[in-house]
Amino acid sequence: MVENVTGSIITERHCTITISTCLFMNYAMSDTIKEENNKKMQEDELSGSEPEILSHQELLEITRKTLTDVLKRDPLLSDLPSGVTLEEVQAQIALEHGQSMTVYVVRDDGEEMPVVVQQQGATVMDLKRAIRRYFTLKLTRYQRSSVNISWRYVWHANWLLHEGSKLKDDNALLADIGIRNKSRVSFIKKLGERGELR
């Protein structure tokens, strides 16, 4: 813990959060907002008033709003949804640098889901993990529910199909199977021994 100029006790965690938030906000603010903010800070210093103390939740909300504004202005990241995760940002950047590829997974209802997978050395299991990540984010972001999907059941009851061949080997490389950027993969139900759906 540290004692600041005004005599208040500040924890190390509070300093880290405040400094990182200020640095991030300083980067994200336009010049006019920075000028207004600097004037206000100078007025506060001259008047001797205490700086505004924000709760952790308020800092999170400010950071979330600022991050959303930054992402909307960036041409490479502007198509990311609000509430984006670090993993999604990194995947989008890797995609722009050619280090990842988009595989479209087609559901039974015809919906195509763009799933991002690394370009080099990606396996069928990596594709399955990317599908799981996509669904989990979609459910939590848009349905605001905590639905638990049994992925073990999903992969037990369904095949992934690419150009008529079932992706049976989880260790097979996507490149060896012929899955490239913008390839389409679909779900099909596994059939029992007598040709019935199980």
C-alpha positions as CSV (number, residue, x, y, z in Angstrom):
1,M,0.0,0.0,0.0
2,V,1.1,3.5,-0.8
3,E,0.0,6.9,0.7
4,N,-0.8,9.4,-2.0
5,V,-0.3,13.2,-1.9
6,T,-3.7,13.8,-0.3
7,G,-3.0,11.3,2.5
8,S,-5.4,8.6,1.2
9,I,-4.2,5.0,1.2
10,I,-4.1,3.4,-2.2
11,T,-3.5,-0.3,-2.8
12,E,-1.1,-1.6,-5.5
13,R,-3.9,-3.2,-7.4
14,H,-5.9,0.1,-7.4
15,C,-2.8,1.9,-8.8
16,T,-2.3,-0.7,-11.5
17,I,-5.9,-0.6,-12.6
18,T,-6.0,3.2,-12.5
19,I,-2.7,3.6,-14.4
20,S,-3.6,1.0,-17.1
21,T,-7.1,2.5,-17.5
22,C,-5.7,6.0,-17.8
23,L,-3.0,4.9,-20.3
24,F,-5.6,3.0,-22.4
25,M,-8.1,5.9,-22.2
26,N,-5.3,8.4,-23.1
27,Y,-4.5,6.3,-26.2
28,A,-8.2,6.1,-27.2
29,M,-9.3,9.6,-26.7
30,S,-9.4,12.1,-29.5
31,D,-7.3,15.3,-29.2
32,T,-10.2,17.5,-28.3
33,I,-11.3,15.2,-25.5
34,K,-7.7,15.1,-24.3
35,E,-7.5,18.9,-24.3
36,E,-10.8,19.2,-22.3
37,N,-9.6,16.5,-19.9
38,N,-6.2,18.3,-19.4
39,K,-8.0,21.7,-18.7
40,K,-10.3,20.0,-16.2
41,M,-7.3,18.4,-14.5
42,Q,-5.5,21.7,-14.3
43,E,-8.6,23.4,-12.9
44,D,-8.9,20.6,-10.3
45,E,-5.2,21.0,-9.3
46,L,-5.7,24.8,-9.0
47,S,-8.9,24.5,-7.0
48,G,-7.4,21.8,-4.7
49,S,-10.3,19.5,-5.2
50,E,-10.0,15.7,-4.9
51,P,-9.9,13.7,-8.1
52,E,-13.0,11.6,-8.7
53,I,-12.8,8.1,-7.2
54,L,-14.3,5.4,-9.4
55,S,-15.4,2.0,-8.3
56,H,-14.0,-1.1,-10.0
57,Q,-17.3,-1.6,-11.8
58,E,-17.2,2.0,-13.1
59,L,-13.7,1.5,-14.4
60,L,-14.7,-1.6,-16.2
61,E,-17.6,0.1,-17.8
62,I,-15.4,3.0,-18.9
63,T,-12.8,0.6,-20.3
64,R,-15.5,-1.4,-22.1
65,K,-17.0,1.7,-23.7
66,T,-13.5,3.0,-24.7
67,L,-12.5,-0.3,-26.2
68,T,-15.7,-0.5,-28.2
69,D,-15.0,3.0,-29.6
70,V,-11.4,2.1,-30.5
71,L,-12.5,-1.0,-32.3
72,K,-15.2,0.8,-34.3
73,R,-12.6,3.3,-35.6
74,D,-10.0,0.6,-36.5
75,P,-10.5,-0.6,-40.1
76,L,-9.1,-4.1,-39.4
77,L,-11.1,-4.7,-36.2
78,S,-14.3,-2.7,-36.9
79,D,-16.3,-5.8,-37.7
80,L,-15.7,-7.4,-34.3
81,P,-18.8,-7.3,-32.0
82,S,-19.0,-5.2,-28.8
83,G,-17.8,-7.1,-25.7
84,V,-15.1,-8.7,-27.8
85,T,-12.6,-11.0,-26.1
86,L,-8.9,-10.8,-26.3
87,E,-8.9,-14.1,-28.1
88,E,-11.2,-12.8,-30.8
89,V,-9.0,-9.7,-31.4
90,Q,-5.9,-11.9,-31.6
91,A,-7.7,-14.3,-34.0
92,Q,-8.8,-11.4,-36.3
93,I,-5.3,-9.9,-36.3
94,A,-3.8,-13.4,-37.2
95,L,-6.4,-13.7,-40.0
96,E,-5.4,-10.3,-41.4
97,H,-1.7,-11.3,-41.3
98,G,-2.5,-14.6,-43.1
99,Q,-1.6,-16.7,-40.1
100,S,-5.2,-18.0,-39.7
101,M,-8.0,-19.0,-42.0
102,T,-11.8,-18.8,-41.9
103,V,-13.7,-22.1,-42.2
104,Y,-17.5,-21.8,-42.7
105,V,-19.4,-24.4,-40.7
106,V,-22.9,-25.0,-42.2
107,R,-25.6,-26.1,-39.9
108,D,-28.7,-28.2,-40.8
109,D,-30.8,-25.0,-40.9
110,G,-28.4,-23.5,-43.5
111,E,-26.8,-21.0,-41.2
112,E,-23.1,-20.5,-41.9
113,M,-20.8,-19.8,-39.0
114,P,-17.4,-18.3,-39.7
115,V,-14.9,-20.1,-37.5
116,V,-11.2,-18.9,-37.3
117,V,-8.5,-21.6,-37.2
118,Q,-4.7,-21.3,-37.4
119,Q,-3.3,-21.8,-40.9
120,Q,-0.3,-23.9,-40.2
121,G,-0.6,-27.3,-38.6
122,A,-4.3,-27.1,-37.6
123,T,-6.0,-30.4,-37.0
124,V,-9.6,-31.6,-37.0
125,M,-9.5,-31.3,-33.2
126,D,-8.4,-27.6,-33.5
127,L,-11.4,-27.1,-35.8
128,K,-13.7,-28.7,-33.3
129,R,-12.3,-26.5,-30.5
130,A,-12.8,-23.4,-32.7
131,I,-16.5,-24.4,-33.3
132,R,-17.0,-24.9,-29.6
133,R,-15.4,-21.5,-28.9
134,Y,-17.7,-19.9,-31.5
135,F,-20.8,-21.4,-30.1
136,T,-20.0,-20.6,-26.5
137,L,-19.3,-16.9,-27.3
138,K,-22.4,-16.7,-29.4
139,L,-24.6,-18.2,-26.7
140,T,-23.2,-16.0,-23.9
141,R,-23.1,-12.8,-26.1
142,Y,-26.5,-12.9,-27.8
143,Q,-28.7,-15.1,-25.7
144,R,-27.4,-13.9,-22.4
145,S,-27.8,-17.4,-21.0
146,S,-25.6,-20.0,-19.5
147,V,-26.7,-23.0,-21.6
148,N,-24.3,-25.9,-21.2
149,I,-23.8,-27.9,-24.4
150,S,-22.4,-31.4,-24.0
151,W,-19.7,-31.3,-26.7
152,R,-18.9,-34.9,-26.0
153,Y,-22.5,-35.7,-27.1
154,V,-22.3,-33.4,-30.1
155,W,-19.2,-35.1,-31.5
156,H,-20.6,-38.5,-30.6
157,A,-23.8,-37.9,-32.5
158,N,-22.5,-35.9,-35.5
159,W,-19.8,-35.9,-38.1
160,L,-18.1,-33.0,-39.7
161,L,-18.3,-33.4,-43.5
162,H,-16.0,-31.8,-46.0
163,E,-16.6,-32.4,-49.8
164,G,-18.4,-35.7,-49.1
165,S,-15.8,-37.2,-46.7
166,K,-16.3,-37.5,-43.0
167,L,-13.7,-36.0,-40.7
168,K,-13.1,-39.1,-38.5
169,D,-9.5,-38.6,-37.5
170,D,-9.1,-35.8,-34.9
171,N,-5.4,-35.7,-35.5
172,A,-5.6,-35.3,-39.3
173,L,-4.2,-32.0,-40.6
174,L,-6.8,-29.7,-42.2
175,A,-4.4,-29.0,-45.1
176,D,-4.1,-32.7,-45.8
177,I,-7.9,-33.1,-46.0
178,G,-8.1,-30.2,-48.4
179,I,-9.6,-27.6,-46.0
180,R,-8.3,-24.2,-46.9
181,N,-9.3,-20.6,-46.2
182,K,-13.1,-20.1,-46.9
183,S,-13.7,-23.9,-47.1
184,R,-17.1,-25.2,-46.1
185,V,-17.7,-27.9,-43.6
186,S,-21.1,-29.2,-42.5
187,F,-22.6,-31.2,-39.7
188,I,-24.3,-34.6,-40.5
189,K,-25.9,-37.0,-38.1
190,K,-24.1,-40.3,-37.4
191,L,-26.1,-43.3,-38.4
192,G,-26.4,-46.6,-36.4
193,E,-25.5,-50.0,-37.9
194,R,-28.9,-50.4,-39.5
195,G,-28.8,-46.9,-41.1
196,E,-31.0,-45.3,-38.5
197,L,-30.3,-42.1,-36.8
198,R,-29.0,-42.7,-33.3
